[in-house]
């Protein structure tokens, strides 16, 4: 049996609660023969609400619970007692969840920050009791109204991870190893391509308690924007990254050319979405402990004119300048002042 550990797209059936019916009742007490109408109102049905939770990182729970139903409202009762409102059904979703109507494809909403809520199916209004129909010409009304049905619909939920930094690179470039060195994440690491088959989020912490969320995006290959390879499924996760960190295999594994790798990755991102071409980025040259990497690094710099940070993720060498550059980009005082203005 296949074990599903990550889901970033699920179909959800949601059903809000119906409103309770109003009550047609008359006051009956021993010494009050003509007490009049006293039917209470029905309670409103519960709504289905999606709530953004920073502790969630996958749509997996909703994959196993695709039916989300809220509670019906209670019907009204005599003695002017209103029915209890139905409880809302609250489903937790990760940051970056996009909701669309499964039937029409229309955009419903998105949840980007912790605590955001989106009502995707509103509960029905409760009916009113006969006490509301009392008048000088209708002193014994038997009228009441029934509760309204709750909304129901089919939805697609799609996750686009919200991360400060997205790791981008070809398979086996060392992204998972780098993530494990920079954060407390423990991705699967092995010496073969496509070790990472789903995005993994890690948090990099600094001594002053500042934090950055880093997403390891599964390796892209040429043609990913057209659906080639594994990476095309996860290109959308890069869209919400505020900064890209290109991890280039400077060992030239499998006779690859590091310069070609970098230029092709940049083009794949641009073809997927033009805006990604202007996303801030940095380049790290990984596997600098490998023979011949110095020569390939010089060729890379001469051809691309990029500033490169040489590292060996495997040995944990050269990582501090990378951490410092990321800190300066996100937290330095001059940039923070510019954002405040």
N, C-alpha and C positions, 0 to 999 in steps of 0.2 A: 504494500500500500504506500502510495506517495505521501510523504510528510511535507505539508505546506508550512513554511516558516515566515514567509513574507508575502503580503498582498498589497498592491498599490492601485488596484482597480476592482471594485465590487459593485454588484447590482443589488439594490435594496428595495424591498417592498415596505412601504410605511402606511399605517392606518391609524388615524386619530380616533379618539373616542366619540361616540354619539352623545348628544345632550339628553338628559333625562326628561321624561314627560312631566308636564304640569299636572296638578291634582285637582279634581272636582270633588270637593268635600263641603259638608255643612256642619256647623257647630251644634253639638247635641249634648246639652247638660240639663240636669233635672229641673232646675228652676229658671232655665232660659229657653222657652219653647221655640222662639224664633231667633236663633242665634245668627243666622245668615251664613254666607259662604266663608270658608276658611282654608281653602286649598292652597298649598305652598307651591313654589316654583321648582322646576327640575334643575339639577346641577349641570354646569357646563362639562362637556367632554374634555378629556386631557388631550394635549397636543404632543406631537412627536418633535423633539428638539435635538439637533446636533450640537454638541458642545466641544469646543477645541480644548485639548488637554496636552500640555507640553510633555507629559510623561508617556504619551502614546507615540509610537514610531511606525505603526503599520495599521492597515485596515483589516488585519487578520481576524480580530474578534467579530467584526461584522460579516466577514466571509462565512463564519460558522453560524451566525445568527442573522440571516438575511431578512427575516420578518420582524419588524419593529411595530408593536401595537400599543397604543395608549389606552387608559381605562375609560370606560363609559361613565357618564354622569348618572347619579341616582335620581330616581323620580321623586317629585314632590309628595308631601304627605299632609294629612289633616292638621288642624290646630296651627295653621300657618307655618308649618315646618318645611323649609326648603331642603331639597336633596343635596347630598354631598357632591362636590365637583370631582371629576375623575382626575387621577394623578397623571402628570405628564410622563411620557416615556423619553428619557434622556440618554442618548447614545454618544459615547466619547469618540472623538476622531482626532487624528494627528494634525499638527500645524501644517497648513498648506493644502488642505482638502478642498477640492473643487466639486461642486454639486451641479448636475445637469439632469433635466427631465429625460427619462429613458425612452419615452414615446416620441417626443418632439425634438429632442436635442437642445432645447432652450436652456440657457444659463439660469440657474436658480440662485447660486450664491457661492461664496468661498469663505473659509475660516483660516485666518492667518496668525492670530495672536492668542496666547493662552487666555481662556475664559470667554472667547467669542462664542456667541450662540446664534443658531439659525433655525427658525421654526419652518420645518418642511411640510408639515401637515397640521392644520389648525383644527382644534376640537370643535364639535358642534355646540351651538348655543342651547341652553336648557329651555324647555317650554315654560309657559306661565300658568299659574293656577287660576281657579275661577274667582278668587277674591278680587282679581284685577278687572273683572267684567261687571262688578256690582255698580249699579247706578240707581237713580230715583225711579227709573222706569223698568229696571231689571234687577229686582232685589233678591232673586233666587237664581242666579245664573248657573247653568250647567256647562258652560263653555270652558274649555281649557285648550292649550296648544301642545302639540307634541314636540319633543326635542328635535333639533336639526342633526342630520347625519354628519359625522366628522369627515374630513378630507382624506383621500387615499390616493396614492400614486406610486409609480415605479421610478426609481432614481439610479443614476450612475454616480458613484463616488470615485473620484480619481485623486490620487495623492501626488502632489508636487512638493517634495521635501523643501522645507525652509531651512537653509543652512547659511552660515556666514561665508564658508569656504567650500568650494567643490573641487575634489581631486579629479583631474582628467588625465587620461593616459591610455596607451595601448595595453592589451593584455600582457601580463607578466612584466610590467614596467616597475613594479614594486610599490604600488599605491597602498596596498593593504599593510605591508611592512611599515611604510611611512606613517600610516594612520595609527598603528599600534605603538610607534615610537613617540608620536606627538600627543596622543590621548591615552585614555584608559580602555579604549575599545579593544576587543579581542577578535578581529576578523580571522577567517581561515586563511592560512598562508601555506603555499606549496609552490614548488618550482615548475609549474606548468600553467599554460594560459587558462583564462576564464575560471580561476579559483573562486573569485567573488561573483556570485550569481544574483545578488540583490544589493541595493544600496545599504550602506552601513553608516550610522551616525556616531561620531565620537566628540567628546568635549575636551578642548585644550584649555588648561588652567594656568594662570600666571600667579606669581608670588603675591600680587596685590588683589587676588581673587577675581580679576577680570577673566572672562571666559569667551571662547569662540567655538561655535559648532562647526564641525568639519564632516562633510559627506564624502564617502568613498563611492564613486559612481562606477559600476561594472565596466570593464574595458570596452572601448569603442574600436571599431575597425572601419576601413574604408567602405563608404556606402551606407554607413549607419543611419543617416538621415532618410534613406530610402527603405529602411527595414532590414538591412543586412546585419547578421550577427546578433549577439545578445544586447549590446549597448543601446540599440535603437529603442528598446522598451523603456529605457531609463533616461533618455535625453531630456525629457520634460523636467526631471529633477534638477538639472543644471540651470534651468530657467530662473529659479528663485535664489540661486547662489549670488551673494553680493560680490564675490571675489573668486577667481579661478586660479588653481595651482596646478600647472602642467608638470606632470612627472614624466621625464624623458629618460629612456633606457640608454645611457651613454656607453654601455658595453657592446652595443650593436648586436644583441642577441638574434640568432637566426638570420644573420647577414642583413639586419635592418639598418637603415641610415637614420641617425637621430634627427638630422635636419629635416628630412622628408617626413618623419613621424610628426614633428612639431607643426610643420606647415599644413600637413593633411588634417591634423586635429583641428587646427584653427579654421580650416575650410569646412570641415564637417559641421562644426558648431554654427558657422555663418549660414550654411545651407539649411540647417534646421530652423534657425531663427536669426534674422538679421541683427537684432539687438544684441545678441551674444558677442558680436564682433567688437563692441565697445565696452564690454565688461572688464573691469580692472583685473590684471593677472600678474603672476610671476612664474618663472621657470626654474625648476630644480633639475639638475643633472644627476640622476641616480646611478648607483653601481660604479662609483669612481674608484673603487678598490679593484676593479677588473682590469686585466692587461689590455693596453691599447686605448683605454678610456680617455687619457690625456690628449692623444692625437685627435680623437673624434670630437672632444670638447672644443679644441681650437678651431677645427673645421666648422663646427656648429656656430660658434661665436662669429666667425668671419662671414658666414653665409646669412645668418638671421639678424645679426647686429643686436641681439638681445642680451640683457644683463642676466647672467646665469648664476645660480647658487649650487656649487658642487657639493654633493652629499653621498654618503653611503648609509642608506636606511638600515641595511643588514647589520652594520657595525655601530650604528648610532653616531656617525661622525658628520660634522657640518650642519647639525640641526639647529644650533643656537642662533646663527644668523638668520635662518628661516623664521624662527619664532620671533626674533626682534623685528624683522621686516613686517610681519603680520601685525605685531603689536603696534608699530608705528603707523601702519595704514589705518587701523581701526580705532586706536585709542589715543594717539598723540594729541596734545592740547590744541595745537593750531587747527587741526582738522575738526576737532570737536567744537571749537569756537566757530568755525565756518558753518558747521551744521546748525548751531544754535541761531546764527544770524539768519 
